[in-house]
Amino acid sequence: MLQIINENAFLIARIVLFFVATLYIFKALQAINLNKIFKQNSADSIRFIFMVVAIILGYLFVDAIISLFEYLNQLL
């Protein structure tokens, strides 16, 4: 089939957007107050949980967006 954009461009976009999305998701998660759930002076634990959740959500978000563009590229 005819493809408009090479697949390498999607791979590069996936990597770049992953880091950008993860950064913004991490900053958004920091607005959540979890002091009621965790003990005092457990900022490292909260930050670690936020980092893991941000990485997971960043991957899922970018994978959904790039997969949509890859599918549209194959249709054209």
N, C-alpha and C positions, 0 to 999 in steps of 0.2 A: 504494500500500500504506500501511497504517497504521504510523506510526512513533511510538515512545514518546518518544524524545529527539530534539530538533532537531539538525541536522548542525553548526550553529555551536558547540554545546557540545563536540562531538568535536574540532573544529578548535582551540578554546581549550585543551582537555585535552591535545591533541597537542603544542602549543607549550610549555605549562607543564611537562608531563612530560618533554619533550626536555631542557630545561635541568636538571631535577632528576636525571634518569638520567645525563646526561653528567657532572655533578658527581660522582656516586657512582662511576661507572665510572672516571673519571680518578683518584680517590683510591684505588680498588682497583688500578689499573695501577701506581701509584707503589710498591706493595709488591714489584713485580718488580725484581730486581737485574740490570741490563744492563751493569754495569761491565766484565765480561769481554769483551763484544762491542765496546764503544766505547772510544776513547782516554780518558785521564784529562783532566779539565777540559772534558768535553763534555756538561755537564749541560743546556745549552740545547738541544742536538740531541735528547737523550733526552726532554726535556720537550715539545719540539715533536712528536716522534713519538707520545708518549702523548696529546697533545691531539688530534691528527688521528685516532688510533685510537678515542679516547673519543667524539669527535663521530660517527664512523661507527657504532660499536656502539650509541651512544645513540639514533641515528636508527632503526636496525634494530629495536632492542628496543621502542621506543615505537610504531613503525609496526606491528609484529606485535600488540602488545597492543590498540591502538586499532582496528586493522582487525578484530580478533576481536570487540570490542564493537560496532562498526558492523554487522558481519554478524549478530550476535545481535539487534541493534535492528531490523534489517530482517525477521528471521524472526518477531518478535513482532507 
